[in-house]
Amino acid sequence: MKNLRSHRNTLRLSQTRLAKLAGVSRFKICLFELGDGELTEEEKGRIHTALEAEAQRLRSLPDSLGAVPAGGAAA
């Protein structure tokens, strides 16, 4: 979990949103990303689960977000 900030930013998650999803304080996430704090194995697991869930949510978005809707014209 060395690259937490990178993973979080790739998913466009704020520290606050990740904290809510994972049930870990934003302050602890901030300190960990700065290299000034530690996370328990349980917290790391919850963060990992939250990141995976967000990645899955993004993958499930329609691939056709930029496509022409049925019966419509391109914008």
Buried (B, 14 or more C-beta within 10 A) or exposed (E): EEEBBEBBEEBEBEBEBBBEBBEBEBEBBBBBBEEEEEBEEEBBEBBBEBBEEBBEEEEEEEEEEEEEEEEEEEE
